[in-house]
Structure formats: structure tokens, C-alpha cells
Amino acid sequence: MIETLYGDESLAVVNKPAGLMVHDSKLARGETDFAADRLREQFGRPIFLVHRLDRATSGCLLLAFDRETASLLGKTLMSRAVEKDYLAVCRGWPAEQAFVVDHPLDGGPGKPEKKPAITRFARLAATELEIPSSEFATSRYALLRASPETGRFRQIRRHLKHLSHHLIGDSSHGDGRHNRIFRQLGVHRMLLHAWRLSFDHPHTGQRVRAEAPFDAEFSRALALFGSDAVSAFEASTFEVSALGATRPD
């Protein structure tokens, strides 16, 4: 069962596991297990996906139970009134504590037209491992909060590649040497997690806030950052709170 972070009669936010495709598409390549199918069975009713997450990305996924709610949420998403915060682990130490990437991106395979793409980043913690990397005696990594203002194809992953601070575990846009280091440490997944989602409920107007817990491998990666990461979370974590929210035991 996929964990429900928030739910009411018109919408839900769930915690999508890493490695599970959201829905069938040209990228499925013979895959038969999809989050959309699981959620229809789990909730026992039709579901309408409001946004998407890559197969390898875990975390907050927003869905509606009727077309009207889906349309209203889609308009909210397009107006950038939805706050989305991701956690990402990248190679190297970005020089600035907070920075913005404004770099146009195409729409992916078969969609060559480039459109504006903006992501805000904040460096939450950094670590240096006593593991050689290329010509260096150690390997450096940073834990980032990424807040995309637009929703382009693989936006965070491609923006990090543009900075040469490749996302760890990304087999398409990452750095194979650093991916191998993390596999040796027991982390085999891509380290991108849709951590928090916040938006005004389209029917009640109340603020809905959801925060997705980490799986075992993401937690193992976070442990490499020690108390710095814990302090960063304590300073920015919020409670899930909204009228009618349901949280399974």
C-alpha cells in the first residue's frame, strides 16, 4: 500500500516509492506496475494525477478524485501557487548557500523547443568522505533543498548537471564515478525526494501541507551528513495540518 500523507473527499497526497512509475507512457518500456493503477485500487475510486514524478524520485504526489478538483489544482499548479520542496544530494559543494538556476530546457525526447526553467536551491549541509575521486583524495557532497518554479522534464536533475553538481544516483544525467561510490555505501537509488508540498485547498481555501518521510536508502545517505542535516530539518520541518486530513495509523 502506498502511504497516504493527506486525504479528504476530493484529493490526496501520497508518498510515492522510488522505482515506481507514476503512469504508463512511452518511457515505460514494458513496465506493468504503475502508481496510478495501485492508487485506483487502494482508494476504490477513479483518480486524476495533478502532476508527475520521475520513476526514480520518491515523495509527495498530488492527486484528485474528480475532474473539477483536478482542473482547479492544475490551475493552481500553473499559477505557481503550489510550494514544492525537494531534497537532493549532489556531487561537490556549491559555493553559495542559496542560489537560483535560470536555464531554459527542452521538453524531453521529441520535444526540442526550449522553455524557461527556474529552480531555487539552498545548501542545507555538506560532507567530505575519505574516498578518492578522480584526481582528488576525498569526495565531497552537498545536501540541497530544491524548489522548482517551473515544471520542465527532469528539471532539477538537468539543472544540477548544468552546474556540474550532478545528482547522485542519476543514471541519465549524473556522474557514474560518484554513483558507484554511493552504491558501495549501500545506496542504490537516485537521491531526489519530493519532500514537502503546500497549497490552498481548491474547495475550502485552507492550507494543505504534506511532508513525505524518507525510505531506508535515502536515510542512509542523509546519515553521511551527520548532525548538520538533522539541524537543517529541524529548522524547516512543518507539521501536516489541514481540515479533514486523514492520517493512517
N, C-alpha and C positions, 0 to 999 in steps of 0.2 A: 504493500500500500504506500502511496506517495503521501508524505506528511503535509497536512493542511496547516498553514500558518494563520490564515484568517478565512472566515467563511460566513456568508449570510444567504438570504434567499435569491440574491441577484448576481453575486460574484464571489470569487475565492482567490486567494493567493496560496500557492503550494510551493514546496521545496523540491525542485526537480533534481534528481540524482545526476551526477556526472556520468557520461557514457550513454545516456538515453536520449534518442532523437525525439524532438517535440512532435513532429508530424511527418507524414510521408512526403517526399519530394524527390527531385532529380538527384539529390545528394545521398539518398537513402542506400543505393547500391545493394539491393536485395534484402535490406533490413525489414523485419516484420514486427518488431516491438516498438511501439510509439507511446509517448506520454499521453497524447490526446485520446488514444483508444483506452488506455488504462484509466484515465480520469472519467471518461463516459461511464465505464463500468463501475468505478468506485463511487461516483455520485448518483448513478442511476438516472441520469438525465442528459440531454444534449449539452455540449459545452462549446464555447466560442473563444478561441485563443485571441487575446488582445495584443500580444507581442510574442517574440520568439527568443529562444536561447540556443546557442550552438550545442551540438551533441555533447561536446567535452566540457561545457560550462555547467556548473551547478547553481542552485539557488532560486530566488523568488521568480515565479512565473505567474502572471496575472491572467485570469480567465473569467468569462461571463457565462451566465446560464440562459440568456435570451438575447435576441438580436438588438433590441433597443439599448440595453445596458452595454453591449459590446460596441455599438456605434458611439455612444456617449463617452465611453472610456477611450475609444480610438481618437476622438476629437481632443480629449484631454491630453492624450499622449502626444498628438501632433502639435499642440499648443505649448509643449514643454512644461506643462504644469505638474507632471509626474516627476518626483525626485527619485533618481536611481543611483545607488552607490554600489560599486563592485569592489572586491578585494582582488589584487593581483600580485604575484611575485615575479620580479623581473631580474635579469642579469645586470650587474653594475649598480652604481649609486648615482641616481640623478642628482645633479649639482644643486638644484633648487628644492626647497621644502615644498613649495606649491608652484605649479606651472600649468600652462594651457597649450594644448596641441590644436592648431587650426590648420588642418591639412586635408584638402579635398580627396575623396575616394570614389572609385567606381562602384557599381552595384554588384560586383562579383562576376562569375562566369556568364558570358553572353550579354552583359550589361556594361558596355565600355564607357558610357557617359559618366563623367566625374561630377560629384555634387559636394557642396560644403559639408564638412565633418569637423566637429569640435568636441574635444574631451578635456575635462579638467582633472588634473592629478594632484594628489598630495602624498608626500613620502611620510609614512607612519613609523617605519623602523628600518634598520639596516643590520646586516650581519656579514661577517667575513669568515669563511671556512678554510681550515688548513688543508685545502685540497688544491693541487696545481691545476691551472687552466691556461692552456696555450703557453705563452712566454712568461706568465705570472706564477709566483709561488703559492698564491692563495686565490680563492674565488669569492667575489663579492656579490651580494644580492640585496634587493630592497623590497619591502612590503609597501604597496601603493593602494591608496583609495582612488578609484577611477569613477568619474561622474560624467557620462556621455550626455551632451546636449542635443545630439542628433542620433539617428539610429541606422547608420550605414552597415553594410555587410562586414562582419568581423571587425568592427570599428576599433575597439580597444586593442585587439591583437595587432592590427595593421599600424595603428598609431605608435605602439611600442616598438615595432620593427623599424618604423620611420626614424625613431630616436636612437636606434641601435641599443635599446634596453629591452631585448626580446623577452617575451613572456615565457616562463618556464613551463615545459611540457607541451608547448605548441609545436606539433609536428609539421605544420604548414608554413608558419611564419616565424618560428623560433630558431634557436641555436642548438644544433644537435649535441655539441660538446657539453653544454650545461644541462640539457635534458638527460644525458647519460649520467651525469653526476647525481642528479636527484633520483634517478632510478636505482642507483647504487645505495641511496639512503632510504629506499623503500617507498618512494613517491613516484607512482606511475601515471598519474593523471595530470591534465592541464590545470595550472594553478590560477584559474579565474572563477570567481564565485560571485553571483548576484546577491549581495549581502543584504541590502535594505531597499525597501520600496515604500514610497509615501505619496498619497494623492487624496484629493477630496472625493468622497463618495458621490457618485453621479445622482443619487436619489435623495440622500439625507443631508448632503453637504458637509458631514463630519469628516475629519481627517482620519484616513486609514493608514496605519503604519505596520509594516511587517518586517521581520528580521529573520533570516534563514541561518540556522546553526550549521556548523561545518561537519563534513564527514571525517572519517579516521585519517585518511591520507592528507587532507588539507590541514587538519590539526597537527599532523606530524611535521608538515612544512612550517607551520606557524611557530612550533616549538623551537625551531632554529633561531628565531628572533628573540627568544627569552622574554624577560620582563618588559622590554620596550614595547613589544606587541601587545602585551596584556594592558599596559598603561594606556596605549593608544585606543584600545577598545573601550576601556572603562570611561575614557573621556568623551566618547562619541556614540556609545550604545544607547538606544532608547527602547522603551517597553512597547509591546504590541498593545494598542488600545484603540477601540472603536466600538460604537454602539452595535450590539447584536453580534459581536465577534464570537466565534466558536473555536475553542482550542481543545483538541482531543487529549485525553489523559495519556 
